[in-house]
């Protein structure tokens, strides 16, 4: 059952799925982007961290919209504190997951949980792009780079280089409405 939209509906089975994190995991399974065996709970944990980042950033951006005079301080605090802590936690979870795959070297992991992308890599891209839209690409890129979390940034960069992701992003609409854009507050 679904409480609120967005919802994903599969006509052939009649399954309707709510909650973005659950939808992402389900679609990942359906489309061949499930995490590898033994890493499902690490993927779920990272997906929840990403969802929390998205939610907290949106709330922060809404508060900036209501109080423009506090905008510079609020966005700087978000991007240099909580945002960076979340990215570091995702990196640490990635390292913990890699420790389970003893026969592999994490250096060979192009994406968050291995050499191939899974649904959380798409969620990571969405979250970073959303931050860029709300707080400005330059500030967001600086915040990402300053974490020095090479696994997370490497996964993001690898996803952004995927031909179909690039093609989609070249023609897609912004994922949010203009009033929460960085442009709306002059960034």
N, C-alpha and C positions, 0 to 999 in steps of 0.2 A: 504494500500500500504506500501511497505517497501523500505527504502532508502538504507540500507546496512545490511549485515549479522552481527550477527546471526539473523535468522528469524525462526519462528515456523509456521509450516503449518499443518492444520487439513484437511486431505483428504476428510472426509465425508461431510464437510460443505464448503470446499474451502477457509476457512479463513486463511489468512497469517498475522502474527503479527510480527512487528519489535519492537525495543526498549526494552531492558532487563526488565525495571520496568513494562512496560505494559504487556510483555510476562509473567512475574511472576504472576501478578494479574490475568491475563486471565487463565493461567494454574492452579492457585490456585482455581479459580472458577470451572473449568472443573474437577479437581481432588479431590474436597472436602476440600480444604485448603483455602477457602475464610474467611475473618475476619467475626466475628459475626455482626449481624445487629446493625447499629448505630456506628460502629467502622471503616467503610470503609475508611473514609478520614484520620483518624489517621493512619491506615495501609499504605495508600498512602504516607502520610507525612514521616513516618518512612522508607518506601521503597525508597523514594527520598533521604533521609539523607544517607541511606546505599549506594545508587548509587553514591552520591557525595563523600562519603568516599573512595569508590573503585576507582573512577576516579582520585581524588586528590592523593591518595596513589600511583597509577600507574604512574602518572605524576612525582611525587616525586622520585619514584624508577627509572624512565627513566633518570631524571636529575642526579641521583647518578651514573648511568651507564656511563653517559657522562663525569662525573667529579669524578672519584674514590677517589681523595684526599679529597674531601668534604663529603664523604659518611657517616662517623661516625656522624659528626655534623648534617647533613641533616636528617638522619633517627632518631636520638635522638630528634631533634626539631619536626619532624612530630609526633612521638609516644608520646611525652610528652606535646604537645600543641594541634594542630588541632584534632588529633585522639581522645584524651581524651575529648575535648570539644564536638565533635560529639557524643561520647558515652553518655555523660551527657545529651545532648539534647534528645537523644532517650529515656533515662530513664525518663526525665521530660515529654515527650510526652506520655509515658506509664502511668505515674501517672495521667496526665490530662484525658486520656481515661478511667482510672479506676474510676475517679470521676463521670463519666456518668453512670456507672453501680452501682448505690447507694445500691442495695441489695446485692452486692458482696464485699468481702474483697480482696484487691489486694494481700494479703499474699497467697491466694488460686490460684493465677495466676502463673502457672508453666512456661508459655511461654510469649512472649511479650505482647499479647493482650488477655490473658485469660488462661483457664485451658487446652485448646487444641491448637496445633500449627496451624498457618496459613502461607501463603506464605512468609511473611516477616521473619519468623523464619528461613526458609531455606536460604533466602538472607543474614541474619545475619551470619549464619554458613559459607557461601561462602566468605563473606567479611572478617571475622576473619581468616579463613584458608588462604585466599589470602595474607593477611598481614603477617601471619606466614611464608609463602613461600617467600615473597619478602624481609622481614626485619629480619627474624629469629624467630622461635617459642618462644624461651626464652624471647627475647625483647618484642615481641607482648604480650605474656602472662603476663609479668610484667606490661605493659602499661594497659592492660585490668583490671588487679587486682587493680592497683593503682587508678582507677576511683571510686572504692567503689560503683559502680552501680549494686547492687545485683539483680535487676530485669533483667537487660540485661545479666549479667554474668550467672545468673540462667537459663535463657532461652537458652543461648548458651550451657551450660553444659547439660541441659535436652535434647536438640536436639542431642548432641554428644553421649548420652546414648541410643538413640532410636536404636533398633536392626537393622533395615534396613539401617539407616544412617551409623552405624558402619560397617556393612557388605559392603556397597558401598565404604566407605573410605578406607577399607583395601585393595581393589583391584584397585582403581581408579588411573588414571594417574594424574600428577600435572595439574592444570588448566591453567597454563601459561608456556611459554617457558623458558628454562634454563637461558638465559642471564639476566633475571630479577629476578632470584632466589637469596636468601641470600647466597647460596653456591658460586655463581658466584663472590661475593665480599668478600668471605672468612669468612662468618658468620656461 
